[in-house]
Amino acid sequence: MRRTFAPFYGKRFIGNNNPGHMEVHDLDKETQSCQIDIIELHHIVIFSPDTLEEAKKNRFDNCVYCIGNSQK
């Protein structure tokens, strides 16, 4: 579910840059297993443009739960 408040601002793709995670989530397909709400705010990354391709260019791996095909 997209969130309109900071730091999400309605974005669809959200990255978690916590070392050891580096994964991107699709908030339109979020599951309970994604646990977006427990990511520390300073580890949240938004992408411009707000696309999966942009996240991939920044070396984020897919979340296994909301996107699938994770490389981890």
PyMOL commands that set and color helices and strands:
alter all, ss='L'
color gray80, all
select helices_A, chain A and resi 32-34+36-38+41-43+52-57
alter helices_A, ss='H'
color red, helices_A
select strands_A, chain A and resi 13-16+23-26+44-46+61-62
alter strands_A, ss='S'
color yellow, strands_A
deselect
rebuild
show_as cartoon
